[in-house]
Amino acid sequence: MMANVEVGAEFHGLRALRVALRLEHAGAFYADDANLVNVPGYSILSLTVESRRPLVTANGVGLGGFVSVQNLANRRYMGSAFLNPDYVNGAPLAFEPGLPRSLVISFTATRLP
């Protein structure tokens, strides 16, 4: 099972500032046909702050963007798994780690009418 839930609030007096907390969940599953290689489930939180209304500059360009902290609690998890993996020394080579806590910064520039 996979699920994403986001709860946010928008503050109109502050350049339409929006703050959102997102929960991403992936349930456990098996990575092989024999159901012997178990991939554990995980849940991670992310926090995003964004400007919903651009800041207008003198030359008619609107500047906006967002800042997001993903995997807020810096949890270790399996981000993906290979199906029907190869075995080396009796252990499956199946897993790729998920990303640690990361910071994403995005800026946008828009020509305003």
N, C-alpha and C positions, 0 to 999 in steps of 0.2 A: 504494500500500500504506500502511496505517496500522497502527501498533502502539504499545502502551503496556506498559511493564514497570515493576514496582515491587518494590523490595527493602526490607524493614524489619526492625527488631528491637524487641522489647518488653522493658522492664525492670520486672518485677513489684514489686520493692521500692520503686520510686519512683512511687507512685500509678498503677502500670501505664502508665508513660510509654512511648510508642511513637515511634520515629524512622524515617522512611521517605524513600528517595530514589527518584524516579520519572523515567523516561525516556519522553518522548512523541515519536514519529516519524511524519512524513507524507512519503510519497514524492512525487517530481515528477509532474506531470500537465499536460495541455494544456487550455486554457480555451476553445478554439474548435473548431468542427467540422473545420476545415482543418488542425488540428495545427500552427498557426503561432505561437500565443501560449503559450509555455512558462511554467509556474509551478514554480519550483525547490522541491525538497524541503527539509525541515528536521528537526532534532532539538533538543529543549530538555530541560533538567533542572529538577526541582523538589525542594525539601526540605521535609518537614513534621515537626513535633514536636507530639504531641497527648497529652492525658491520657485514658486509656481508662476510668478509674474516677473518679467525681466526688469532689471535696472536700466533705465534709459540714459545713454551717454549723449554728449553734446552733438555728435555727428549722426544721430538717429539710429544707432545700433543698440539693440537690447542685449544685456549680459545676464545670464542665469547659470544655473547648475545645481549640483548636489554633492554631498559628502556622505559616504556610506561605510560603516564598519561591519564587515561580514564575519560570521563566526565569532560573535561578540565574546563568548565565554572561552574561546580558544580551545574548543573540544577536539580531541583526536577521533577520527572516524575514517571508515573506508569509503572513499569517494566513488570508486567503481571497481568492478571485478570482471575478469575474463571468463567467458562461459566455456565449460569443459576444458579447464586449464591443463597445461603440461605439468608433470611432476618431476622434481629434482630432489634426490635423496629422500624420497618418500613424502615430501611436502609439496602442496600445490603452489604453483606460481600464478596466483590469481588476483592479487589485490593491488590497488593503487590508493595511496592515502589521499584524503580530502585536504583541501587547503586550510592552513592555519588562519588565525585572525589576520584579516587584511583590510587595508584602507583603500577605498576607491574614490577618486575625486574626478568630477566631470564639469567642464565649463562649456557653455554654449553661447554663441554670438549670432544674433538674428537681426537682419535688416528690417527695421520697423517702417510701416507706411507713413 
